[in-house]
Amino acid sequence: MEKLDACIRNHDKEIEKMCNFHHQGFVDAITELLKVRTDAEKLKVQVTDTNRRFQDAGKEVIVQTEDIIRCRIQQRNITTVIEKLQLCLPVLEMYSKLKEQMSAKRYYSALKTMEQLENVYFPRVSQYRFCQLMIENLPKLREDIKEISMSDLKDFLESIRKHSDKIGETAMKQAQQQKLFSVILQKQNNVKFGKTIYINDRILEERNEIVLKPVFEEEDENEEEVLTVQDLVDFSPVYRCLHIYSVLGDEETFENYYRKQRKKQARLVLQPQSNMHETVDGYRRYFTQIVGFFVVEDHILHVTQGLVTRAYTDELWNMALSKIIAVLRAHSSYCTDPDLVLELKNLIVIFADTLQGYGFPVNRLFDLLFEIRDQYNETLLKKWAGVFRDIFEEDNYSPIPIVNEEEYKTVISKFPFQDPDIEKQSFPKKLPMSQSVPHIYIQVKEFIYASLKFSESLHRSSTEVDDMLRKSTNLLLTRTLSSCLLNLIKKPHIGLTELVQIIINTTHLEQGCKYLEDFITNITNISQETVHTTRLYGLSTFKDARHAAEGEIYTKLNQKIDEFVQLADYDWTMSEPDGRASGYLMDLINFLRSIFQVFTHLPTNSNDHAAMSGKVAQTACMSACQHLSTSLMQMLLDSELKQISMGAVQQFNLDVIQCELFASSEPVPGFQGDTLQLAFIDLRQLLDLFMVWDWSTYLADYGQPASKYLRVNPNTALTLLEKMKDTSKKNNIFAQFRKNDRDKQKLIETVVKQLRSLVNGMSQHT
C-alpha cells in the first residue's frame, strides 16, 4: 500500500505538471472561442435564412422527385415480372407439350418430357404454387402411362394369340420356299454336272412330287409376296411398354409379367384339339400356332435387350417340344390312313425346318419321325393287306393266256418273267402263273414307292434310306403277303387245282424278289454288295406259303377221303362177301384218279413247273394212300365194333385189293417200284393172316426180320381176333365148320391166350 500510495503521488505530480504545461493553451483557446461565438451567431442567422429560401424553392422539385421514384419502382417491378415470366414460360410450354403427348399417346416421349421438367425446369420455379401442383400431378401421370401401356401390351398379347396361326403359316411358307429353292438349285447343279439321283424315271418323278408338293395351298400368280413377320405384327406396344417401364425403373416387373403371360399362352397353344388327328388341317393349325408363337419370341429376343433371353427361349422350347412330341405320339397313333400319316410327316418336316431356321434344336422331332415311320409302315401294311386280298379274290387261278406279242410285252413289263422255252413257243400260249402274280409284283413296287415317300426329307443318308426300304419291304413280304397267302390257302372255296396254282405263283414271286432288290438298288444307288445291306426274305416267305399250300392239299384230300369213308356201310355179321368191292370205295378211287390226273396234266409249259406239279402230286398221292390205309385200319379196330364175321373180313379184303390195284396202276407217274403199294402193307399182312388163318407161322416167326407177317402188331391182331370170338350163338361165322365148332373155338381161345401173353411180354419189356 505504501508503494501504491507513492505511485499515486507520482502520477498526480505528473498530471499536475501536464495541466500546468497546457493551461496556457487552454486559456488561449477559450479566448478564441469567445471571439468566434459572435461570428457563429451571424452564420446561424444566414444559414437559417438560406434554408428557408431553399426549402421554399425545393417544394416543387420534391413533388417531381417522388413521381420519378414511383415510376422507377414500377419499372423495376415490370422488369422483375418479365424476368419471372420468361423463367416460367418454358415450364408451361413443356407441361403443355406433355399434355399434348399424353393426348397423342406418345407415352415414351411424355416420360422424357416429365424427366426434363423434373430435372431442368421445375427447379427454376419450384417456389411457385402452380409448379407444386404440376410436381404433385406427375406421379399420377406416370401411373396412367403404366396402366395405358400395360393395357396396350395386353391387347398386343391377345392379338398375337389370335393371329399366331397366320404368323406361323407365313413363316412355314417362307421356310418351304427356301427349301424348294435349294432343291431346284441342287437339281440344276446335278443336271449341270451330269449327276443322276435315280435311275428309274418313275422314281425321279415320284421324288420331285414328294419334295415339290407344297404342304399349304399354292398362292395365285397375281398374289402379293408373302409378308414378313414384322409386316404382320406391330411390335410397337412391346417396345413402348418396355421403354416406359425402363424409364420408370420397373423393367423387371414388366419382364416378369411378359414372360408369365407368354408361358400361359404357350400352354394354350400346345393344347391340341380332341379331333386333331382326323384331318391334316387339324395338324396344320396346331403347327402354325406353335410356329407363330416361337417366331414372335425369336423376334422379341433379337430386337429387345433383356425382355427375353436365349436361356428363357430354350427352356420354353424344351417344354414345348416335350409336349409336342407327346401330343403327336398320342394323336398319330389314331391315324389309320397312310396318306394322312404322310401328310403329317411332311408337316412335321416343314415345321422342324422352319423352327430350325430360327435357331431352335429339332433333332427330337426327327427322332419322332422314325417312330411315325414305323406307324406309317404299319398303316401301309394294313392297306396293302386289303389290296392283296382283293387281288387274290379277283384271280381266276389259271395260267395267263397270251394271244399275241403285244399282250406278252404287256405282261413282261409288269412282271420280269423269263423262260426261254416259253419264249420260243408260238402264239397263242400260256404263262404258268396266274394274273395275281404281276398284280402282286406291281403292288409291291407301289409299296416301295409309298415307303420311299416317307423316307424323303428326313436328312438321312442313302444307306439308311436303302435299309429302311428293304426292312419295310421285308415286313410286307414276310408278314402281310405271307399272312394273306396263308389265309387264302385256308379258305374253303380254294380247291386242289387252285392250291397247285398258288404253289406255282409263289415260285415266280420268289424269283421276282431279286428284281425287287435291283429295283431298290436303282432307287438308292446302294450296291447290294454293301456289307450292311439288308436282303429280302422272299425265299422263306414263299417257301412257307408253298409248304402251307401243299399241306392244305394233303389236308383237303384227306378230308375228302374221310367223307367217302364215312359213307361206308359194312354188314359186319355177313356170312358171305358180295363178290365185288364196296361202292363208296370205288367212288373214292375214281375221285382220286381224276384229281391226280388233273395234277399231272396242269398246263405248266415249263419243265420246272411240271416237276414241281409232279412232286406235289406224288406227295399228295402217297399221303392219300397212307391216310386211306389208316382210315380202313381204324375202321376194323373201332371200339364200337364188337363183332366181325369172316364174311365181313373177306368183303373188307376185296376193298383193300381195289386199293392195292389203284396203287399199282401208277395214278401219279414217278414212283419207283411198289413204293405206293407199301402204304397198304399193314392192312395186307393183317388180312392175309386172318384169311389163311396162319397163326402158327405168325407166332413162330414173330420178331424175326424175315417174318411173313412182320407188319402185323400183336395188339392189333388180338383186338381183331377177339371181335371174331364167341360169335357162334349170334351169327354163322363158322357155319361151314359147324362140326368142328368146338375145336375152332378152342383154337381161337388158344391163339388169344398166346397173343395176350405176347402183348403182356412186350408191355413188360417196354
C-alpha positions in Angstrom: 0.0 0.0 0.0 2.8 2.4 0.7 4.3 1.7 -2.7 0.9 2.2 -4.2 0.4 5.5 -2.4 3.8 6.6 -3.6 3.0 5.6 -7.2 -0.3 7.6 -7.0 1.5 10.6 -5.7 3.9 10.4 -8.6 1.1 10.2 -11.1 -0.7 13.1 -9.5 2.5 15.1 -9.8 2.8 14.2 -13.5 -0.8 15.2 -14.1 -0.3 18.4 -12.4 2.8 19.1 -14.4 0.9 18.4 -17.7 -2.0 20.6 -16.7 0.3 23.3 -15.9 2.0 22.8 -19.2 -1.2 23.1 -21.2 -3.0 25.6 -19.1 -1.9 28.5 -21.2 -3.1 26.9 -24.4 -6.4 26.2 -22.9 -6.8 29.8 -21.9 -5.9 30.9 -25.4 -8.5 28.6 -26.9 -11.3 29.8 -24.7 -10.4 33.3 -25.6 -10.6 32.5 -29.4 -13.8 30.6 -28.9 -15.4 33.6 -27.4 -14.4 35.6 -30.4 -15.9 33.0 -32.8 -19.3 32.9 -31.0 -20.2 36.2 -32.4 -19.4 35.1 -36.0 -21.3 31.8 -35.3 -24.4 33.6 -34.5 -24.2 35.6 -37.7 -23.6 32.4 -39.6 -26.6 30.8 -38.0 -28.9 33.6 -39.0 -27.6 33.4 -42.6 -28.0 29.6 -42.7 -31.5 29.7 -41.3 -32.4 32.3 -43.9 -30.8 30.3 -46.6 -32.5 27.1 -45.5 -35.9 28.8 -45.5 -35.3 30.1 -49.0 -34.0 26.7 -50.2 -37.0 24.9 -48.7 -39.4 27.2 -50.4 -37.5 26.7 -53.7 -37.4 22.7 -53.4 -41.0 22.0 -52.7 -41.8 21.6 -56.4 -38.7 19.5 -57.0 -39.6 17.2 -54.2 -43.0 16.6 -55.8 -41.5 15.8 -59.1 -38.8 13.6 -57.5 -41.5 11.5 -55.8 -43.2 10.9 -59.1 -39.9 9.8 -60.6 -39.3 7.4 -57.7 -42.7 5.9 -58.2 -42.1 5.4 -61.9 -38.8 3.8 -61.3 -40.3 1.3 -58.8 -43.0 0.4 -61.3 -40.4 0.0 -64.0 -38.3 -2.3 -61.7 -41.4 -4.4 -60.9 -42.3 -4.8 -64.5 -38.7 -5.9 -65.3 -38.9 -8.4 -62.4 -42.2 -9.8 -63.6 -40.9 -10.1 -67.2 -37.9 -12.0 -65.9 -40.0 -14.3 -63.8 -42.5 -14.9 -66.7 -39.6 -15.7 -69.0 -38.4 -18.2 -66.5 -41.9 -19.8 -66.1 -42.9 -19.8 -69.8 -40.6 -22.8 -70.8 -42.1 -24.8 -67.9 -45.6 -24.1 -69.0 -44.7 -24.9 -72.6 -43.1 -28.2 -71.6 -46.1 -29.0 -69.5 -48.4 -28.2 -72.4 -46.3 -30.4 -74.6 -46.6 -33.1 -72.0 -50.4 -32.8 -72.2 -50.3 -33.0 -76.0 -48.1 -36.1 -75.9 -50.4 -37.8 -73.5 -53.4 -37.0 -75.7 -51.5 -38.3 -78.8 -50.5 -41.5 -76.8 -46.8 -40.7 -77.2 -46.1 -42.0 -73.8 -42.4 -42.6 -74.1 -41.9 -39.0 -75.2 -44.2 -37.9 -72.4 -41.9 -39.7 -69.9 -38.9 -38.0 -71.4 -40.7 -34.6 -71.1 -41.5 -35.4 -67.5 -37.9 -36.1 -66.9 -36.8 -32.8 -68.4 -39.4 -30.9 -66.3 -38.2 -32.5 -63.1 -34.5 -32.2 -63.7 -34.3 -28.9 -65.6 -37.4 -26.7 -65.4 -39.1 -27.3 -62.1 -36.0 -26.4 -60.0 -36.1 -22.9 -61.5 -39.7 -22.2 -60.5 -40.1 -24.5 -57.6 -41.1 -21.6 -55.3 -44.4 -21.0 -57.2 -47.6 -22.7 -56.2 -48.5 -23.7 -59.8 -45.2 -25.6 -60.0 -46.0 -27.5 -56.9 -49.3 -28.6 -58.4 -47.5 -29.8 -61.5 -45.0 -31.7 -59.5 -47.7 -33.4 -57.5 -49.5 -34.3 -60.7 -46.6 -36.1 -62.4 -46.7 -39.4 -60.4 -50.3 -39.7 -61.3 -49.5 -39.2 -65.0 -46.7 -41.9 -64.7 -49.2 -44.4 -63.3 -51.7 -43.6 -66.0 -48.9 -44.2 -68.6 -48.0 -47.5 -67.0 -51.6 -48.6 -67.0 -52.2 -47.5 -70.5 -49.0 -49.1 -71.8 -49.9 -52.3 -70.0 -53.3 -52.3 -71.5 -51.8 -51.9 -74.9 -49.5 -54.8 -74.2 -52.4 -57.0 -73.1 -54.1 -56.1 -76.4 -50.9 -57.0 -78.2 -50.7 -60.3 -76.5 -54.3 -61.1 -77.3 -53.8 -60.1 -80.9 -50.8 -62.3 -81.5 -52.6 -65.1 -79.7 -55.4 -64.9 -82.2 -53.1 -64.4 -85.2 -50.3 -66.8 -84.3 -51.5 -69.3 -86.8 -51.3 -66.7 -89.6 -47.8 -65.8 -88.4 -46.8 -69.4 -88.3 -48.3 -70.1 -91.7 -46.3 -67.2 -93.2 -43.1 -68.4 -91.6 -43.6 -72.0 -92.8 -44.3 -70.8 -96.3 -41.1 -68.8 -96.3 -39.2 -71.9 -95.0 -40.8 -74.0 -97.6 -40.0 -71.6 -100.4 -36.4 -71.5 -99.3 -36.3 -75.3 -99.2 -37.9 -75.5 -102.7 -35.3 -73.0 -104.0 -32.5 -75.2 -102.5 -33.9 -78.3 -104.1 -34.3 -76.6 -107.5 -30.7 -75.3 -107.2 -29.5 -78.7 -106.3 -31.3 -80.2 -109.3 -29.8 -77.6 -111.6 -26.3 -78.5 -110.2 -27.0 -82.2 -110.7 -28.0 -81.6 -114.2 -25.1 -79.3 -114.8 -22.6 -81.9 -113.6 -24.5 -84.8 -115.1 -25.3 -86.4 -111.8 -28.4 -88.7 -111.9 -30.0 -89.2 -108.5 -32.3 -92.0 -109.6 -32.1 -94.4 -112.5 -35.7 -95.2 -112.8 -37.8 -92.4 -114.4 -40.8 -93.2 -112.3 -38.8 -92.8 -109.1 -37.4 -89.4 -110.2 -40.9 -88.2 -110.9 -42.1 -89.5 -107.6 -39.3 -87.8 -105.7 -40.0 -84.5 -107.4 -43.6 -84.8 -106.4 -42.6 -85.6 -102.9 -40.2 -82.7 -102.5 -42.0 -80.1 -104.5 -45.5 -80.8 -103.3 -46.5 -77.9 -101.1 -48.0 -78.5 -97.7 -50.0 -75.3 -98.0 -52.2 -74.4 -100.9 -50.3 -72.6 -103.7 -50.8 -68.9 -104.0 -52.1 -67.3 -107.1 -49.6 -65.8 -109.6 -51.0 -62.4 -109.0 -51.0 -62.7 -105.2 -48.7 -60.4 -103.4 -45.4 -61.6 -102.0 -45.5 -63.4 -98.6 -45.3 -60.8 -95.9 -42.6 -61.0 -93.2 -43.4 -61.4 -89.5 -42.6 -57.7 -89.0 -45.2 -56.8 -91.6 -47.8 -59.0 -90.0 -47.2 -57.9 -86.4 -47.0 -54.4 -84.9 -44.5 -54.8 -82.1 -44.6 -51.2 -81.1 -46.8 -51.9 -78.0 -44.0 -54.1 -76.7 -41.3 -51.6 -77.5 -43.3 -48.7 -75.9 -44.1 -50.7 -72.8 -40.5 -51.9 -72.4 -39.2 -48.4 -72.8 -41.8 -46.9 -70.5 -41.0 -49.5 -67.7 -37.3 -49.0 -68.3 -37.6 -45.2 -67.9 -39.8 -45.8 -64.8 -37.2 -48.1 -63.4 -39.6 -51.0 -63.2 -38.3 -53.1 -66.1 -38.1 -56.3 -64.0 -41.8 -56.1 -63.3 -42.6 -55.8 -67.0 -40.2 -58.7 -67.9 -41.8 -61.0 -65.3 -45.3 -60.1 -66.5 -44.5 -60.6 -70.2 -42.8 -64.0 -69.6 -45.6 -65.2 -67.3 -48.3 -64.3 -69.8 -46.4 -65.8 -72.7 -45.9 -69.1 -70.8 -49.7 -69.2 -70.3 -50.2 -68.6 -74.0 -47.6 -71.3 -74.8 -49.6 -73.8 -72.7 -52.8 -72.8 -74.6 -51.1 -73.1 -78.0 -49.7 -76.5 -77.1 -53.1 -77.9 -76.1 -54.4 -79.8 -79.1 -58.0 -80.2 -80.2 -59.6 -83.6 -79.4 -60.3 -84.4 -83.1 -56.9 -83.1 -84.4 -55.9 -86.5 -85.8 -59.0 -86.7 -88.1 -57.8 -84.3 -90.8 -54.5 -82.8 -91.9 -56.0 -79.3 -91.3 -56.1 -80.0 -87.6 -52.4 -80.8 -87.5 -51.7 -77.7 -89.7 -53.5 -75.3 -87.4 -51.6 -76.9 -84.4 -48.2 -76.4 -86.1 -48.8 -72.9 -87.4 -49.9 -71.7 -84.0 -46.7 -73.1 -82.4 -44.5 -71.7 -85.1 -46.2 -68.3 -84.8 -45.6 -68.3 -81.1 -41.9 -69.0 -81.3 -41.3 -66.8 -84.3 -42.7 -63.9 -82.2 -40.5 -64.9 -79.3 -37.4 -65.1 -81.5 -38.1 -61.6 -82.9 -38.5 -60.3 -79.4 -35.2 -61.9 -78.4 -33.3 -60.2 -81.2 -34.9 -56.7 -81.1 -35.1 -56.2 -77.4 -32.4 -56.4 -74.7 -33.3 -58.4 -71.7 -37.0 -58.8 -72.2 -36.4 -62.5 -73.2 -33.1 -64.3 -73.1 -31.8 -67.3 -75.0 -31.9 -69.3 -71.9 -35.6 -68.4 -71.5 -36.5 -69.3 -75.1 -34.5 -72.6 -74.9 -36.3 -73.5 -71.7 -39.7 -72.6 -73.3 -38.8 -74.6 -76.4 -37.7 -77.7 -74.5 -41.0 -77.6 -72.5 -43.0 -77.1 -75.8 -41.0 -79.8 -77.6 -41.8 -82.4 -75.0 -45.5 -81.5 -75.1 -45.5 -81.5 -78.9 -43.8 -84.9 -79.1 -46.3 -86.3 -76.6 -49.2 -84.9 -78.5 -48.0 -86.1 -81.9 -47.2 -89.5 -80.5 -50.7 -89.8 -78.9 -52.7 -88.4 -81.8 -50.7 -90.0 -84.7 -51.4 -93.4 -83.1 -55.1 -93.0 -84.1 -54.2 -92.4 -87.8 -55.1 -95.4 -89.9 -54.8 -93.7 -93.3 -51.3 -93.8 -94.7 -51.9 -90.7 -96.8 -52.8 -88.7 -93.6 -49.7 -90.0 -91.9 -47.6 -89.0 -94.9 -49.1 -85.5 -94.9 -48.4 -85.3 -91.1 -44.8 -86.3 -91.8 -44.5 -83.5 -94.4 -46.0 -81.0 -92.0 -43.5 -82.1 -89.3 -40.6 -81.7 -91.6 -41.7 -78.2 -92.7 -42.4 -77.4 -89.0 -38.9 -78.6 -88.0 -37.2 -76.9 -90.8 -38.9 -73.6 -90.0 -38.0 -73.6 -86.4 -34.5 -74.9 -87.1 -34.1 -71.8 -89.3 -34.9 -69.7 -86.2 -32.2 -71.5 -84.2 -34.4 -74.0 -82.3 -33.0 -77.6 -82.0 -35.3 -80.1 -83.7 -33.4 -83.4 -83.5 -36.1 -84.9 -81.3 -38.7 -84.2 -83.9 -36.7 -86.2 -86.5 -36.4 -89.0 -83.9 -40.1 -88.9 -83.6 -40.5 -89.2 -87.3 -38.8 -92.5 -87.1 -41.5 -93.7 -84.7 -44.1 -92.3 -87.0 -42.4 -94.0 -89.9 -42.9 -97.4 -88.2 -46.6 -96.5 -87.8 -46.7 -95.3 -91.4 -45.4 -98.7 -92.4 -48.0 -100.4 -90.3 -50.8 -98.4 -92.0 -49.2 -99.2 -95.4 -49.1 -102.9 -94.4 -52.8 -102.8 -93.5 -53.7 -101.0 -96.7 -51.7 -103.4 -98.8 -53.2 -106.4 -96.9 -56.6 -105.3 -98.3 -55.0 -104.8 -101.8 -53.6 -108.3 -101.7 -56.9 -109.7 -100.6 -58.7 -108.0 -103.4 -56.1 -109.3 -105.9 -56.5 -112.9 -104.6 -60.3 -112.6 -104.7 -60.3 -111.4 -108.3 -57.8 -114.0 -109.5 -59.1 -117.0 -111.5 -56.1 -119.2 -110.6 -55.5 -120.2 -114.2 -52.4 -119.7 -116.3 -52.3 -116.4 -118.2 -53.4 -116.8 -121.8 -51.2 -114.8 -124.3 -52.7 -114.2 -127.7 -50.1 -112.0 -129.4 -46.7 -110.3 -128.9 -48.3 -107.1 -127.6 -50.0 -108.9 -124.7 -46.8 -110.8 -123.9 -44.9 -107.5 -123.7 -47.6 -106.0 -121.5 -47.3 -108.8 -119.0 -43.5 -108.8 -119.2 -43.5 -105.0 -118.5 -45.4 -105.7 -115.3 -43.5 -108.8 -114.1 -39.9 -109.8 -115.0 -40.8 -113.2 -116.4 -38.0 -115.1 -118.2 -38.4 -118.6 -119.6 -36.5 -119.4 -122.9 -38.8 -122.4 -123.6 -42.0 -120.3 -123.4 -40.4 -117.5 -125.4 -39.7 -120.0 -128.2 -43.3 -121.1 -128.3 -45.7 -119.6 -130.9 -48.8 -117.7 -130.1 -51.2 -118.3 -128.6 -49.5 -119.6 -125.5 -49.9 -119.6 -121.7 -47.7 -118.3 -119.0 -47.5 -120.6 -116.0 -48.5 -118.1 -113.3 -52.0 -116.6 -112.9 -52.9 -112.9 -113.1 -52.3 -112.3 -109.4 -48.5 -112.6 -109.8 -47.9 -109.5 -112.0 -50.5 -107.6 -109.9 -48.8 -108.6 -106.7 -45.4 -107.6 -108.1 -46.7 -104.2 -109.2 -48.3 -103.6 -105.8 -45.0 -104.5 -104.0 -43.3 -101.8 -106.1 -46.1 -99.4 -105.3 -45.5 -100.2 -101.7 -41.8 -99.3 -102.1 -42.8 -96.0 -103.7 -45.1 -95.3 -100.8 -42.5 -96.2 -98.3 -39.9 -94.1 -100.1 -42.2 -91.0 -99.8 -41.8 -91.1 -96.1 -38.1 -91.6 -96.2 -37.6 -88.4 -98.2 -36.6 -85.1 -96.4 -35.6 -87.0 -93.2 -32.0 -85.8 -93.6 -30.8 -89.4 -93.8 -28.1 -90.9 -95.9 -28.8 -93.1 -98.9 -27.6 -96.1 -97.0 -30.1 -95.5 -94.2 -32.9 -94.9 -96.8 -31.9 -98.2 -98.5 -32.1 -100.0 -95.2 -35.5 -98.5 -94.4 -36.9 -99.6 -97.8 -35.6 -103.1 -97.5 -36.8 -103.6 -94.0 -40.3 -102.3 -94.8 -40.4 -104.5 -97.9 -39.4 -107.5 -95.9 -42.2 -106.8 -93.5 -44.6 -106.6 -96.5 -43.4 -109.9 -97.8 -42.9 -111.9 -94.5 -45.9 -110.6 -92.6 -48.6 -109.1 -94.9 -48.2 -111.0 -98.1 -47.4 -114.2 -96.2 -50.4 -113.8 -94.0 -52.7 -113.1 -97.0 -51.4 -116.2 -98.7 -51.9 -118.4 -95.7 -55.4 -117.0 -95.2 -56.1 -117.6 -98.9 -54.9 -121.2 -98.7 -57.2 -121.8 -95.7 -60.3 -120.5 -97.5 -62.9 -123.2 -98.2 -63.6 -122.2 -101.8 -59.9 -122.7 -102.7 -59.8 -126.2 -104.3 -57.0 -128.5 -105.0 -56.3 -127.1 -108.5 -56.2 -123.6 -107.1 -53.8 -124.7 -104.4 -51.4 -126.1 -107.1 -51.6 -122.8 -109.0 -50.8 -120.9 -105.8 -47.7 -123.0 -105.4 -46.6 -122.1 -108.9 -47.4 -118.5 -108.3 -45.3 -118.3 -105.1 -42.4 -119.8 -107.0 -42.5 -117.0 -109.6 -42.9 -114.3 -106.8 -39.9 -115.8 -105.1 -37.9 -115.5 -108.3 -39.1 -111.9 -108.6 -37.5 -110.9 -105.3 -34.1 -110.4 -106.8 -35.6 -108.0 -109.3 -37.2 -106.1 -106.4 -33.7 -105.9 -104.8 -32.4 -104.4 -108.1 -35.3 -102.0 -108.1 -34.4 -100.8 -104.6 -30.8 -100.5 -105.6 -31.7 -98.3 -108.6 -33.6 -96.0 -106.2 -31.0 -95.6 -103.6 -27.8 -96.2 -105.6 -26.6 -98.5 -102.8 -25.0 -101.6 -104.1 -26.2 -105.0 -103.0 -22.7 -106.0 -102.3 -22.5 -103.5 -99.4 -21.8 -105.3 -96.2 -24.7 -103.9 -94.2 -27.3 -104.1 -97.0 -30.4 -105.9 -95.9 -31.6 -108.8 -98.1 -35.2 -109.5 -99.0 -36.7 -112.5 -97.3 -38.8 -113.7 -100.2 -37.3 -117.2 -100.1 -38.5 -118.1 -96.7 -41.9 -116.2 -97.2 -42.9 -118.0 -100.3 -41.3 -121.3 -99.2 -43.6 -121.3 -96.1 -46.6 -120.4 -98.3 -45.8 -123.4 -100.6 -45.5 -125.7 -97.7 -48.8 -124.4 -96.3 -50.4 -124.9 -99.7 -49.0 -128.4 -100.0 -50.2 -129.2 -96.5 -53.6 -127.8 -97.3 -53.7 -130.0 -100.5 -53.0 -133.1 -98.3 -55.5 -132.0 -95.7 -58.3 -131.4 -98.3 -57.5 -134.8 -99.9 -57.7 -136.5 -96.5 -60.9 -134.7 -95.6 -62.4 -135.8 -98.9 -61.2 -139.4 -98.2 -62.8 -139.1 -94.7 -66.1 -138.0 -96.4 -66.1 -141.1 -98.6 -65.1 -143.4 -95.7 -68.0 -142.1 -93.7 -70.3 -143.4 -96.4 -69.1 -147.0 -95.7 -71.9 -149.2 -94.6 -70.4 -152.7 -93.9 -72.5 -155.6 -92.6 -70.0 -156.9 -90.1 -72.1 -160.0 -89.5 -72.4 -161.1 -93.2 -71.8 -164.8 -93.8 -70.6 -164.4 -97.4 -68.9 -161.4 -99.2 -70.7 -159.6 -102.1 -68.1 -160.7 -104.6 -67.3 -157.1 -105.6 -65.7 -154.1 -103.9 -67.9 -151.6 -101.9 -69.4 -148.8 -103.8 -68.1 -146.0 -101.6 -64.5 -147.2 -102.1 -64.9 -147.4 -105.9 -66.2 -143.8 -105.9 -63.3 -142.8 -103.8 -60.8 -144.4 -106.1 -62.4 -142.8 -109.1 -62.2 -139.4 -107.4 -58.6 -139.9 -106.6 -57.8 -140.9 -110.2 -59.4 -137.8 -111.5 -57.7 -135.5 -109.1 -54.2 -136.9 -109.7 -54.9 -136.8 -113.4 -55.6 -133.0 -113.1 -52.4 -132.5 -111.1 -50.2 -134.3 -113.6 -51.8 -132.5 -116.6 -51.6 -128.9 -115.4 -50.7 -126.6 -118.3 -47.3 -125.6 -116.9 -45.4 -125.1 -120.2 -42.2 -125.5 -118.1 -40.1 -128.5 -117.1 -39.5 -126.9 -113.7 -43.2 -126.4 -113.1 -44.0 -129.8 -114.4 -41.5 -131.3 -112.0 -43.0 -129.2 -109.2 -46.5 -130.3 -110.0 -45.4 -133.9 -110.2 -43.7 -133.7 -106.9 -46.8 -132.2 -105.3 -48.9 -134.9 -106.9 -46.6 -137.7 -105.8 -46.6 -136.5 -102.2 -50.4 -136.0 -102.3 -50.9 -139.4 -103.7 -48.7 -141.1 -101.1 -50.4 -139.1 -98.3 -53.8 -140.0 -99.7 -53.0 -143.8 -99.8 -51.5 -143.7 -96.3 -54.5 -141.8 -94.9 -56.9 -144.3 -96.6 -54.9 -147.2 -95.2 -55.0 -145.7 -91.8 -58.8 -145.0 -92.0 -59.5 -148.5 -93.1 -57.4 -149.9 -90.3 -59.2 -147.7 -87.7 -62.5 -148.9 -89.1 -61.5 -152.5 -88.3 -60.2 -151.6 -84.8 -63.1 -149.3 -83.9 -64.0 -149.9 -80.3 -67.7 -149.6 -81.1 -67.4 -152.5 -83.5 -67.9 -155.6 -81.2 -68.2 -158.5 -83.7 -66.8 -159.3 -87.1 -67.7 -162.2 -89.2 -65.4 -164.0 -91.6 -67.6 -162.9 -94.5 -67.1 -159.2 -93.5 -63.3 -159.8 -93.3 -63.5 -161.2 -96.9 -65.6 -158.3 -98.1 -63.1 -155.9 -96.5 -60.3 -157.8 -98.2 -61.9 -157.1 -101.6 -61.9 -153.4 -100.8 -58.2 -153.5 -99.8 -57.5 -155.3 -103.1 -59.0 -152.4 -105.0 -56.9 -150.0 -103.1 -53.8 -152.0 -103.9 -54.8 -152.2 -107.6 -55.2 -148.4 -107.5 -51.7 -148.0 -106.0 -50.1 -150.4 -108.6 -51.8 -148.6 -111.5 -49.4 -145.6 -111.0 -52.0 -142.9 -110.7 -49.1 -140.4 -110.5 -46.0 -141.1 -112.5 -42.6 -141.1 -110.9 -42.9 -143.7 -108.1 -40.3 -146.3 -108.0 -41.3 -150.0 -107.9 -44.1 -150.8 -105.4 -43.5 -147.7 -103.2 -47.1 -146.7 -103.4 -48.4 -150.2 -102.6 -46.4 -150.2 -99.3 -49.0 -147.7 -97.9 -51.3 -150.7 -97.6 -48.8 -153.3 -96.4 -50.0 -153.3 -92.8 -53.6 -154.0 -93.9 -52.5 -156.6 -96.4 -50.5 -158.7 -93.9 -53.2 -158.4 -91.3 -55.9 -159.6 -93.7 -53.7 -162.4 -95.1 -53.2 -163.6 -91.6 -56.9 -163.9 -91.0 -57.8 -165.1 -94.5 -55.4 -168.1 -94.4 -55.6 -168.5 -90.6 -51.9 -169.0 -90.4 -51.4 -168.3 -86.7 -48.8 -170.9 -86.1 -46.5 -169.2 -88.7 -47.2 -165.8 -87.2 -46.5 -166.9 -83.6 -43.4 -168.9 -84.6 -41.8 -166.1 -86.8 -42.8 -163.1 -84.7 -39.9 -160.8 -84.1 -37.9 -162.3 -86.9 -36.6 -159.9 -89.6 -37.8 -162.3 -92.3 -41.2 -162.9 -90.8 -44.0 -163.2 -93.3 -46.3 -161.1 -91.1 -43.6 -158.6 -89.9 -46.0 -155.6 -90.1 -48.8 -157.2 -88.0 -48.8 -155.8 -84.5 -49.8 -158.5 -81.9 -52.1 -156.0 -80.2 -53.9 -155.2 -83.5 -54.3 -159.0 -84.2 -55.6 -159.6 -80.7 -58.2 -156.8 -81.0 -59.5 -158.2 -84.3 -59.4 -161.8 -83.1 -61.4 -161.0 -80.0 -64.1 -159.5 -82.2 -64.4 -162.8 -84.0 -64.5 -164.9 -80.8 -67.7 -166.3 -79.2 -70.0 -165.4 -82.2 -71.5 -168.8 -82.9 -74.6 -168.1 -80.8 -75.4 -164.9 -82.6 -74.2 -165.5 -86.1 -73.0 -168.0 -88.6 -69.3 -167.2 -88.6 -68.1 -170.8 -88.6 -71.2 -172.3 -90.2 -69.0 -174.1 -92.8 -67.1 -175.6 -89.9 -70.1 -176.4 -87.7 -68.9 -179.9 -86.9 -65.6 -178.6 -85.7 -67.0 -175.6 -83.8 -65.6 -176.6 -80.6 -62.2 -177.3 -82.0 -62.2 -174.0 -83.8 -63.3 -172.1 -80.7 -60.7 -173.8 -78.7 -58.1 -172.9 -81.3 -59.2 -169.2 -81.2 -59.0 -169.2 -77.4 -55.6 -170.7 -77.5 -54.4 -168.1 -80.0 -55.9 -165.3 -78.0 -54.1 -166.5 -74.9 -50.8 -166.7 -76.8 -51.3 -163.2 -78.2 -52.2 -161.8 -74.8 -49.1 -163.4 -73.4 -47.1 -161.9 -76.2 -48.7 -158.5 -75.7 -48.0 -158.6 -72.0 -44.5 -159.6 -72.5 -44.0 -156.6 -74.9 -45.5 -154.3 -72.3 -43.2 -155.6 -69.5 -40.2 -155.3 -71.8 -41.2 -151.7 -72.6 
